[in-house]
């Protein structure tokens, strides 16, 4: 039997994707990997986001690794702290922590002489394979509002929540009504002195109650762990047969979701004027769909005010809207989302012949089947450009992409390949196919969302998630520049 090559693998990021990649490497006996993590704990977005009401919008049974079920979820939709605990448990149980360098912020990665040289503030090291697992919505986006820096009270982004600030006695201003803003509203509405919701764009809300799991259910699932997979497959089918078709093509599923969102608003908000102000001027799912069970009730709670006049500027005492009204505040929360095009940036990645990733992405982030980029050999991205994030659980996406990377890693490990990168022609052809399929998606029906790129097209996967899984099942060797010894 031929001796297997010892591979040094660098993984950037110890969030959900990075831990998934580490587990996949361990499963085939590769323990010569290093995870670079800029923070002091694992968990990624579930470590960084701690705002009140934080809950995943994917059911808990489906927001788990297929190889590590969890019978202890407390709710149908898992609270953020429980998800963070889950990933910490996986890191500990698997012995992954010993491979993590905490506080190691990677500033650069250069491909030289057939290896990736990963640089931090302290040193530069060589690796055979580079995996980027830096997350999808990671870099906070701050609004460009005149006078924002002059506000006299505490002010912070929702992903940088300051828990030293007391809430019940405060007049709070909340800018943003996306998924985060909706969750914060549902949690704080009626529980603080005053909550002013500055709505820039009304959102369609899909009704999603969040019941608790009983002690009996937890006992059954812990006693027979295989039953967890039943729940996993059930929710996977719901996503892939109901939500996914609705966003990628006109169909009965789209009409069903649309009707459900419309009836949810009509039945939940009795005041016709308030209902009018909460009614979007675009189709449901055109923006990232909001799932919530208590938002409309919270908006109608005494002490909660919906402000839909545009913000003109901010002054030390509060927010001034376009009609000249000063909304006096004690605390300002910015639920204004993230830079969806950051990916690995601001890290500098340089491939062959001095090609930088910034140059390769001058017209916007793109990749071959969401995992690889021409001119960057042995570089694999988890949750990379055009992943099916608009219609699928990020966990199963990361697993499929990690399995694809593992196929190539095994080829390199067995000496059949030294390096591989997709060709420019194959990548261009793939991206042209995606562009051609975009017009039938719900994201092209006339709303302005963070899904849209420079060219006005959604930077999402225009087909059902099943096709993404099929595309990653096994590489098309003809699409790659493969080098051997």
Long-range contacts (C-beta under 8 A, 24 or more apart in sequence): 2-414, 2-415, 4-413, 4-414, 4-415, 5-412, 5-413, 5-414, 5-415, 6-32, 7-32, 7-128, 7-129, 7-409, 7-412, 7-413, 8-32, 8-33, 8-34, 8-126, 8-127, 8-128, 8-129, 9-33, 9-34, 9-127, 9-128, 9-129, 9-130, 9-131, 9-409, 10-34, 10-36, 10-109, 10-116, 10-118, 10-125, 10-127, 10-129, 10-130, 10-131, 11-35, 11-36, 11-131, 11-133, 12-36, 12-106, 12-109, 12-118, 12-130, 12-131, 12-132, 12-133, 12-134, 12-344, 12-347, 13-37, 13-44, 13-132, 13-133, 13-134, 13-135, 14-39, 14-42, 14-43, 14-44, 14-91, 14-96, 14-100, 14-102, 14-133, 15-42, 15-43, 15-44, 15-45, 15-46, 15-47, 15-87, 15-133, 15-134, 15-135, 16-43, 16-44, 16-45, 16-46, 16-87, 16-394, 16-395, 16-398, 17-44, 17-133, 17-135, 17-382, 17-383, 17-394, 17-398, 17-401, 17-402, 18-42, 18-44, 18-131, 18-133, 18-382, 19-87, 19-90, 19-91, 19-94, 19-96, 20-65, 20-133, 20-382, 20-395, 20-398, 20-399, 20-402, 21-131, 21-133, 21-382, 21-398, 21-402, 21-405, 22-94, 22-96, 22-99, 23-65, 23-67, 23-68, 23-90, 23-94, 23-96, 24-399, 24-402, 24-403, 24-405, 24-406, 25-406, 25-409, 26-94, 26-95, 26-96, 27-67, 28-406, 28-410, 30-409, 30-413, 31-99, 33-99, 34-99, 34-100, 34-101, 34-125, 34-127, 35-96, 35-99, 35-100, 35-101, 36-101, 36-104, 36-105, 36-106, 36-118, 36-120, 37-100, 37-101, 37-102, 37-103, 37-104, 38-103, 38-104, 38-105, 38-106, 39-102, 39-103, 40-102, 40-103, 41-88, 41-102, 42-87, 42-88, 42-91, 42-96, 42-97, 42-100, 43-83, 43-84, 43-87, 43-88, 44-87, 44-135, 44-138, 45-135, 45-137, 45-138, 45-159, 46-80, 46-83, 46-84, 46-87, 47-84, 48-138, 48-159, 48-160, 49-80, 49-158, 49-159, 49-161, 49-180, 50-80, 50-81, 50-161, 50-163, 51-158, 51-159, 51-161, 51-180, 51-183, 51-184, 51-333, 51-335, 52-161, 52-167, 52-183, 52-184, 52-187, 52-188, 53-183, 53-184, 53-185, 53-186, 53-187, 53-188, 54-79, 54-80, 54-81, 54-183, 55-79, 55-80, 55-183, 55-210, 56-80, 56-83, 57-179, 57-208, 57-290, 57-291, 58-235, 58-239, 58-393, 58-394, 58-395, 59-231, 59-235, 61-228, 61-231, 61-232, 61-234, 61-235, 62-231, 62-232, 62-235, 62-236, 62-239, 62-393, 62-395, 62-396, 63-393, 63-394, 63-395, 64-228, 64-232, 64-395, 65-90, 65-395, 65-399, 66-229, 66-232, 66-396, 66-399, 68-93, 69-221, 69-225, 69-228, 69-229, 69-232, 70-228, 71-218, 71-221, 71-222, 71-225, 71-228, 72-218, 72-222, 73-213, 74-212, 74-213, 75-210, 75-211, 75-212, 75-213, 76-209, 76-210, 76-211, 76-213, 77-208, 77-210, 77-291, 106-347, 107-347, 107-348, 108-347, 108-348, 108-349, 108-350, 109-347, 109-348, 109-349, 109-350, 110-349, 110-350, 111-350, 111-351, 111-352, 111-376, 111-377, 111-378, 111-379, 114-377, 114-418, 114-419, 116-378, 116-379, 128-378, 128-412, 129-378, 129-379, 129-380, 129-405, 129-408, 129-409, 129-412, 130-378, 130-379, 130-380, 131-380, 131-381, 131-382, 131-405, 132-343, 132-344, 132-349, 132-379, 132-380, 132-381, 132-382, 132-384, 133-382, 133-383, 133-398, 134-343, 134-344, 134-347, 135-383, 136-340, 136-343, 136-383, 136-387, 136-389, 136-394, 137-337, 137-338, 137-340, 138-338, 138-339, 138-342, 139-338, 139-339, 139-342, 139-345, 140-334, 140-336, 140-337, 140-338, 140-339, 141-336, 141-337, 141-338, 141-339, 142-334, 142-336, 143-175, 143-334, 143-336, 145-175, 145-311, 145-313, 145-314, 146-312, 146-313, 146-314, 147-313, 147-314, 147-315, 148-314, 150-314, 150-315, 150-316, 151-314, 151-315, 151-316, 151-318, 151-329, 151-332, 152-316, 152-317, 153-329, 153-330, 153-331, 153-332, 154-330, 154-331, 154-332, 155-331, 155-332, 155-333, 155-334, 156-332, 156-333, 156-334, 157-333, 157-334, 157-335, 157-336, 158-184, 158-333, 158-334, 158-335, 158-336, 159-338, 165-331, 167-191, 167-192, 167-331, 168-192, 168-193, 169-193, 169-330, 170-194, 170-330, 170-331, 171-196, 171-318, 171-328, 171-329, 171-330, 171-331, 172-196, 172-329, 172-330, 172-331, 172-332, 172-333, 173-198, 173-318, 173-319, 173-327, 173-329, 173-331, 173-332, 173-333, 174-198, 174-333, 174-335, 175-200, 175-311, 175-319, 175-332, 175-333, 175-334, 175-335, 175-336, 176-200, 176-334, 176-335, 176-336, 176-337, 177-201, 177-202, 177-203, 177-335, 178-203, 178-287, 178-288, 178-290, 178-335, 178-337, 179-288, 179-290, 179-291, 180-335, 180-337, 181-335, 182-290, 182-292, 182-295, 183-292, 184-333, 184-335, 185-295, 185-298, 185-299, 185-304, 186-292, 186-293, 186-294, 186-295, 186-297, 186-298, 187-298, 188-298, 189-294, 189-297, 189-298, 189-299, 189-301, 189-303, 189-304, 190-298, 190-301, 190-302, 190-303, 190-304, 192-303, 193-303, 194-303, 194-304, 194-305, 195-303, 195-304, 195-305, 196-305, 196-307, 196-319, 196-327, 196-329, 197-299, 197-304, 197-305, 197-306, 197-307, 198-307, 198-311, 198-319, 198-321, 199-277, 199-306, 199-307, 199-308, 200-310, 200-311, 201-280, 201-287, 201-448, 202-277, 202-278, 202-279, 202-280, 202-281, 202-308, 203-280, 203-287, 203-290, 204-261, 204-262, 204-265, 204-280, 204-283, 204-284, 204-285, 204-287, 204-289, 204-290, 205-261, 205-264, 205-265, 205-290, 205-291, 205-292, 205-295, 205-296, 206-257, 206-260, 206-261, 206-264, 206-284, 206-289, 206-290, 206-291, 206-292, 207-260, 207-264, 207-268, 207-292, 207-293, 208-291, 208-292, 208-293, 209-293, 210-293, 235-393, 236-393, 236-396, 239-391, 239-392, 239-393, 239-465, 240-391, 240-392, 240-464, 240-465, 240-466, 243-289, 243-391, 244-388, 244-391, 244-392, 244-464, 244-465, 244-466, 245-464, 246-285, 246-442, 247-285, 247-390, 247-391, 247-441, 247-442, 247-443, 248-391, 248-437, 248-440, 248-441, 248-442, 248-462, 248-463, 248-464, 249-440, 249-441, 250-440, 254-285, 254-442, 257-284, 257-285, 257-289, 258-283, 258-284, 258-285, 264-296, 265-296, 268-296, 268-297, 269-296, 269-299, 269-300, 270-300, 271-300, 274-299, 274-300, 274-306, 277-306, 277-308, 278-306, 280-447, 282-445, 282-446, 282-447, 283-442, 283-445, 283-446, 283-447, 284-442, 285-442, 285-443, 286-442, 286-443, 286-445, 286-446, 286-447, 286-449, 287-447, 287-449, 287-451, 288-390, 288-449, 288-450, 288-451, 337-450, 340-450, 340-451, 340-459, 341-365, 341-453, 341-459, 343-381, 343-384, 343-385, 344-381, 349-376, 349-379, 351-375, 351-376, 351-377, 351-379, 351-421, 352-376, 352-377, 352-421, 363-454, 363-455, 364-453, 364-454, 364-455, 364-459, 365-453, 365-459, 366-427, 366-431, 367-427, 368-422, 368-426, 368-427, 368-430, 368-479, 369-404, 369-422, 369-430, 369-468, 369-471, 369-472, 370-401, 370-461, 370-468, 370-472, 371-401, 371-404, 371-405, 371-472, 372-421, 372-422, 373-421, 373-422, 373-427, 374-421, 374-422, 374-423, 374-424, 374-427, 374-481, 375-421, 375-424, 376-421, 377-419, 377-420, 377-421, 377-481, 377-483, 378-408, 378-412, 378-419, 378-420, 378-421, 379-421, 380-404, 380-405, 380-408, 385-459, 386-431, 386-434, 386-459, 386-460, 386-461, 387-461, 387-468, 388-460, 388-461, 388-463, 388-464, 388-465, 388-468, 389-460, 389-461, 390-443, 390-451, 390-458, 390-460, 390-461, 391-461, 391-464, 391-465, 392-465, 392-468, 396-465, 397-465, 397-468, 400-468, 400-469, 400-472, 401-472, 403-472, 404-472, 404-475, 407-474, 407-475, 408-475, 415-485, 416-484, 417-482, 417-483, 417-484, 418-483, 418-484, 418-485, 419-482, 419-483, 420-475, 420-480, 420-481, 420-482, 420-483, 421-480, 421-481, 422-479, 422-480, 422-481, 423-479, 423-480, 423-481, 426-476, 426-478, 426-479, 426-480, 434-461, 434-462, 437-462, 437-463, 438-462
